[in-house]
Amino acid sequence: MNSFESNFFIKYLPEDTEICEIIHRHGIVILKKIFIWLFIVSISSMFYYISYRVKEIIPFYIFEIFLFALFFKIVYDIFDWYNDVWIITHDGIFDIKWKLFKSETNSIKYENIEWVEVIENWFIDIILKKWSIIIHKIGDEEFSIDEVYLPYNALNEIENFTKEEEKEEPQKDKFELMMEALSGVVVDYMDRKWGKKEEKIEEYLEEMKKKWETIDLR
């Protein structure tokens, strides 16, 4: 992760959030789309400029609009690929879905993660080091990103933060047990102390009963 990516994606996150890792989809995903669109442009141009019949049917300005639309689609797909990311922070994982006029952000806290798996869809994925990551939340919900490059780097980051969450819980339990033990000691001490006071009060009342002018109002 470089400083440009950090400054670019920080706008999608809450204030005072530190970015630890940004997970993109594999570059082959966008290259495949670009290759398909460029192939369509090449074939269309070849038929248009070679065939006089096509030129007669389709005016040149219509063909230019068609090429411009294909160019716009390529640019859109590039932006869509670059902005479709997972952002790993100390607090949780943010899933960014980029759209032309708006962006959708979903998040998951580490304490809500039940387990994480990595799926290899094809044999070629092993060669390209391209897999899908699925996070299973507590319950039936899933949180996934497809065709990630080097997914185990992201998986290690997620597991490290998950383990930190698990370590904090026992510490909290120990603290609560210690407080309960201390409160028990204090209660026992107060009981013993109060018991001594009662004994003194009883002794005092017995002495007062012996005097003739004292009336027992108990």
C-alpha positions as a Markdown table, in Angstrom:
| # | Residue | x | y | z |
|---|---|---|---|---|
| 1 | Met | 0.0 | 0.0 | 0.0 |
| 2 | Asn | 1.4 | 3.4 | -1.0 |
| 3 | Ser | 0.6 | 6.9 | 0.2 |
| 4 | Phe | -1.6 | 7.6 | -2.8 |
| 5 | Glu | -3.9 | 4.7 | -2.1 |
| 6 | Ser | -4.1 | 5.5 | 1.6 |
| 7 | Asn | -5.1 | 9.1 | 0.8 |
| 8 | Phe | -7.4 | 8.1 | -1.9 |
| 9 | Phe | -9.4 | 5.5 | 0.1 |
| 10 | Ile | -9.4 | 7.3 | 3.5 |
| 11 | Lys | -12.4 | 9.3 | 2.3 |
| 12 | Tyr | -14.6 | 6.2 | 2.4 |
| 13 | Leu | -13.8 | 5.5 | 6.1 |
| 14 | Pro | -14.9 | 7.1 | 9.4 |
| 15 | Glu | -12.7 | 9.8 | 10.8 |
| 16 | Asp | -9.5 | 8.8 | 12.8 |
| 17 | Thr | -9.5 | 5.4 | 11.1 |
| 18 | Glu | -6.1 | 4.0 | 10.2 |
| 19 | Ile | -5.7 | 1.9 | 7.0 |
| 20 | Cys | -3.6 | -1.3 | 7.5 |
| 21 | Glu | -4.1 | -3.0 | 4.2 |
| 22 | Ile | -6.0 | -2.5 | 0.9 |
| 23 | Ile | -7.0 | -5.6 | -1.0 |
| 24 | His | -7.6 | -5.3 | -4.7 |
| 25 | Arg | -9.0 | -7.9 | -7.2 |
| 26 | His | -6.4 | -9.5 | -9.4 |
| 27 | Gly | -5.1 | -7.4 | -12.3 |
| 28 | Ile | -6.1 | -10.2 | -14.7 |
| 29 | Val | -9.7 | -9.3 | -14.0 |
| 30 | Ile | -9.5 | -5.9 | -15.6 |
| 31 | Leu | -7.0 | -6.9 | -18.3 |
| 32 | Lys | -9.5 | -9.6 | -19.4 |
| 33 | Lys | -12.3 | -7.0 | -19.7 |
| 34 | Ile | -10.0 | -4.5 | -21.6 |
| 35 | Phe | -8.9 | -7.2 | -24.0 |
| 36 | Ile | -12.6 | -8.1 | -24.8 |
| 37 | Trp | -13.6 | -4.4 | -25.4 |
| 38 | Leu | -10.5 | -3.7 | -27.5 |
| 39 | Phe | -11.2 | -6.8 | -29.6 |
| 40 | Ile | -14.7 | -5.5 | -30.2 |
| 41 | Val | -13.3 | -2.1 | -31.2 |
| 42 | Ser | -10.8 | -3.7 | -33.6 |
| 43 | Ile | -13.4 | -6.0 | -35.3 |
| 44 | Ser | -15.9 | -3.2 | -35.6 |
| 45 | Ser | -13.4 | -0.8 | -37.1 |
| 46 | Met | -12.2 | -3.4 | -39.5 |
| 47 | Phe | -15.7 | -4.2 | -40.8 |
| 48 | Tyr | -16.6 | -0.5 | -41.0 |
| 49 | Tyr | -13.5 | 0.7 | -43.0 |
| 50 | Ile | -13.4 | -2.4 | -45.2 |
| 51 | Ser | -17.0 | -2.8 | -46.0 |
| 52 | Tyr | -18.6 | -0.1 | -48.2 |
| 53 | Arg | -22.0 | -1.6 | -47.5 |
| 54 | Val | -21.5 | -1.0 | -43.8 |
| 55 | Lys | -20.5 | 2.6 | -44.4 |
| 56 | Glu | -23.6 | 3.2 | -46.4 |
| 57 | Ile | -25.9 | 1.8 | -43.7 |
| 58 | Ile | -24.1 | 3.4 | -40.7 |
| 59 | Pro | -23.1 | 7.1 | -40.8 |
| 60 | Phe | -19.6 | 7.9 | -39.6 |
| 61 | Tyr | -20.8 | 10.0 | -36.7 |
| 62 | Ile | -22.9 | 7.0 | -35.4 |
| 63 | Phe | -19.8 | 4.9 | -35.6 |
| 64 | Glu | -17.8 | 7.6 | -33.7 |
| 65 | Ile | -20.5 | 7.6 | -31.0 |
| 66 | Phe | -20.2 | 3.8 | -30.8 |
| 67 | Leu | -16.4 | 4.0 | -30.4 |
| 68 | Phe | -16.7 | 6.7 | -27.7 |
| 69 | Ala | -19.2 | 4.6 | -25.8 |
| 70 | Leu | -16.8 | 1.6 | -25.9 |
| 71 | Phe | -13.9 | 3.9 | -24.7 |
| 72 | Phe | -16.1 | 5.2 | -21.9 |
| 73 | Lys | -17.0 | 1.6 | -20.9 |
| 74 | Ile | -13.3 | 0.7 | -20.7 |
| 75 | Val | -12.5 | 3.7 | -18.5 |
| 76 | Tyr | -15.5 | 2.9 | -16.3 |
| 77 | Asp | -14.4 | -0.7 | -15.9 |
| 78 | Ile | -10.9 | 0.4 | -14.9 |
| 79 | Phe | -12.3 | 2.7 | -12.2 |
| 80 | Asp | -14.7 | 0.0 | -11.0 |
| 81 | Trp | -11.9 | -2.5 | -10.7 |
| 82 | Tyr | -9.6 | -0.1 | -8.8 |
| 83 | Asn | -12.3 | 1.1 | -6.4 |
| 84 | Asp | -13.8 | -2.4 | -5.7 |
| 85 | Val | -11.6 | -3.1 | -2.7 |
| 86 | Trp | -11.5 | -4.4 | 0.9 |
| 87 | Ile | -9.9 | -2.0 | 3.4 |
| 88 | Ile | -8.5 | -3.7 | 6.5 |
| 89 | Thr | -8.3 | -1.5 | 9.6 |
| 90 | His | -7.7 | -2.0 | 13.3 |
| 91 | Asp | -11.5 | -1.8 | 13.9 |
| 92 | Gly | -12.7 | -4.1 | 11.1 |
| 93 | Ile | -13.0 | -4.7 | 7.4 |
| 94 | Phe | -14.7 | -2.2 | 5.0 |
| 95 | Asp | -16.0 | -3.4 | 1.6 |
| 96 | Ile | -16.1 | -0.6 | -1.0 |
| 97 | Lys | -18.4 | -0.9 | -4.0 |
| 98 | Trp | -17.8 | 1.9 | -6.4 |
| 99 | Lys | -20.6 | 3.2 | -8.7 |
| 100 | Leu | -20.6 | 6.1 | -11.2 |
| 101 | Phe | -22.5 | 8.6 | -9.0 |
| 102 | Lys | -22.2 | 7.0 | -5.6 |
| 103 | Ser | -20.3 | 4.4 | -3.6 |
| 104 | Glu | -21.5 | 1.7 | -1.2 |
| 105 | Thr | -19.6 | 0.9 | 1.9 |
| 106 | Asn | -20.2 | -2.1 | 4.1 |
| 107 | Ser | -18.2 | -3.1 | 7.2 |
| 108 | Ile | -17.7 | -6.0 | 9.6 |
| 109 | Lys | -16.1 | -6.0 | 13.0 |
| 110 | Tyr | -13.6 | -8.7 | 13.8 |
| 111 | Glu | -15.6 | -9.9 | 16.8 |
| 112 | Asn | -18.4 | -10.8 | 14.3 |
| 113 | Ile | -16.2 | -13.0 | 12.2 |
| 114 | Glu | -16.9 | -16.7 | 12.7 |
| 115 | Trp | -14.4 | -18.1 | 10.2 |
| 116 | Val | -12.6 | -17.3 | 6.9 |
| 117 | Glu | -12.1 | -19.4 | 3.9 |
| 118 | Val | -10.1 | -19.1 | 0.6 |
| 119 | Ile | -11.6 | -20.8 | -2.5 |
| 120 | Glu | -9.7 | -21.8 | -5.6 |
| 121 | Asn | -12.1 | -21.9 | -8.5 |
| 122 | Trp | -9.9 | -23.2 | -11.3 |
| 123 | Phe | -6.5 | -24.8 | -11.7 |
| 124 | Ile | -5.3 | -21.7 | -13.5 |
| 125 | Asp | -6.0 | -19.7 | -10.3 |
| 126 | Ile | -3.1 | -21.6 | -8.6 |
| 127 | Ile | -0.7 | -20.4 | -11.3 |
| 128 | Leu | -2.0 | -16.8 | -11.3 |
| 129 | Lys | -2.2 | -16.8 | -7.4 |
| 130 | Lys | -5.8 | -15.7 | -7.7 |
| 131 | Trp | -8.5 | -16.9 | -5.2 |
| 132 | Ser | -11.7 | -15.8 | -3.6 |
| 133 | Ile | -12.0 | -14.9 | 0.1 |
| 134 | Ile | -15.2 | -15.5 | 2.0 |
| 135 | Ile | -15.8 | -14.3 | 5.5 |
| 136 | His | -18.5 | -16.1 | 7.4 |
| 137 | Lys | -20.2 | -13.8 | 9.9 |
| 138 | Ile | -21.9 | -15.0 | 13.1 |
| 139 | Gly | -25.2 | -16.3 | 11.7 |
| 140 | Asp | -25.8 | -17.0 | 8.0 |
| 141 | Glu | -24.3 | -13.8 | 6.4 |
| 142 | Glu | -21.2 | -13.9 | 4.2 |
| 143 | Phe | -18.7 | -11.2 | 3.3 |
| 144 | Ser | -16.8 | -12.0 | 0.1 |
| 145 | Ile | -14.4 | -10.6 | -2.5 |
| 146 | Asp | -13.6 | -12.6 | -5.7 |
| 147 | Glu | -10.4 | -13.1 | -7.6 |
| 148 | Val | -7.9 | -11.6 | -5.1 |
| 149 | Tyr | -4.2 | -11.5 | -5.9 |
| 150 | Leu | -2.2 | -13.2 | -3.1 |
| 151 | Pro | -5.2 | -13.7 | -0.8 |
| 152 | Tyr | -3.2 | -15.3 | 1.9 |
| 153 | Asn | -1.5 | -12.0 | 2.7 |
| 154 | Ala | -5.0 | -10.5 | 3.4 |
| 155 | Leu | -6.0 | -13.7 | 5.3 |
| 156 | Asn | -2.9 | -13.3 | 7.6 |
| 157 | Glu | -3.8 | -9.7 | 8.3 |
| 158 | Ile | -7.4 | -10.7 | 9.2 |
| 159 | Glu | -6.3 | -13.6 | 11.4 |
| 160 | Asn | -3.8 | -11.4 | 13.2 |
| 161 | Phe | -6.5 | -8.9 | 14.2 |
| 162 | Thr | -9.0 | -11.7 | 15.0 |
| 163 | Lys | -6.5 | -13.3 | 17.4 |
| 164 | Glu | -5.9 | -9.9 | 19.0 |
| 165 | Glu | -9.7 | -9.7 | 19.7 |
| 166 | Glu | -9.6 | -13.2 | 21.2 |
| 167 | Lys | -6.7 | -12.3 | 23.4 |
| 168 | Glu | -8.5 | -9.2 | 24.8 |
| 169 | Glu | -11.5 | -11.2 | 25.9 |
| 170 | Pro | -9.7 | -13.5 | 28.4 |
| 171 | Gln | -8.0 | -10.4 | 29.8 |
| 172 | Lys | -11.4 | -8.8 | 30.3 |
| 173 | Asp | -12.6 | -12.0 | 32.0 |
| 174 | Lys | -9.6 | -12.0 | 34.3 |
| 175 | Phe | -10.2 | -8.4 | 35.3 |
| 176 | Glu | -13.8 | -9.1 | 36.0 |
| 177 | Leu | -12.9 | -12.1 | 38.2 |
| 178 | Met | -10.3 | -10.1 | 40.1 |
| 179 | Met | -12.9 | -7.3 | 40.7 |
| 180 | Glu | -15.4 | -9.9 | 41.9 |
| 181 | Ala | -12.9 | -11.4 | 44.3 |
| 182 | Leu | -12.0 | -8.0 | 45.6 |
| 183 | Ser | -15.6 | -7.1 | 46.1 |
| 184 | Gly | -16.1 | -10.3 | 48.0 |
| 185 | Val | -13.2 | -9.5 | 50.3 |
| 186 | Val | -14.6 | -6.1 | 50.9 |
| 187 | Val | -18.1 | -7.5 | 51.7 |
| 188 | Asp | -16.6 | -10.0 | 54.1 |
| 189 | Tyr | -14.6 | -7.3 | 55.8 |
| 190 | Met | -17.7 | -5.1 | 56.2 |
| 191 | Asp | -19.7 | -8.0 | 57.5 |
| 192 | Arg | -17.2 | -8.8 | 60.1 |
| 193 | Lys | -16.9 | -5.1 | 61.0 |
| 194 | Trp | -20.6 | -4.6 | 61.2 |
| 195 | Gly | -21.0 | -7.8 | 63.3 |
| 196 | Lys | -18.6 | -6.4 | 65.9 |
| 197 | Lys | -20.6 | -3.2 | 66.0 |
| 198 | Glu | -23.8 | -5.2 | 66.7 |
| 199 | Glu | -22.1 | -7.0 | 69.5 |
| 200 | Lys | -21.0 | -3.7 | 71.0 |
| 201 | Ile | -24.6 | -2.4 | 70.7 |
| 202 | Glu | -26.0 | -5.5 | 72.4 |
| 203 | Glu | -23.5 | -5.1 | 75.3 |
| 204 | Tyr | -24.4 | -1.5 | 75.6 |
| 205 | Leu | -28.2 | -2.2 | 75.8 |
| 206 | Glu | -27.7 | -4.9 | 78.4 |
| 207 | Glu | -25.8 | -2.5 | 80.6 |
| 208 | Met | -28.5 | 0.1 | 80.2 |
| 209 | Lys | -31.2 | -2.4 | 81.2 |
| 210 | Lys | -29.5 | -2.9 | 84.5 |
| 211 | Lys | -30.0 | 0.7 | 85.5 |
| 212 | Trp | -33.4 | 1.4 | 87.3 |
| 213 | Glu | -34.1 | 4.6 | 85.3 |
| 214 | Thr | -33.8 | 2.9 | 81.9 |
| 215 | Ile | -36.9 | 1.7 | 80.1 |
| 216 | Asp | -36.5 | -1.0 | 77.5 |
| 217 | Leu | -38.1 | 0.3 | 74.4 |
| 218 | Arg | -37.0 | -2.5 | 72.1 |
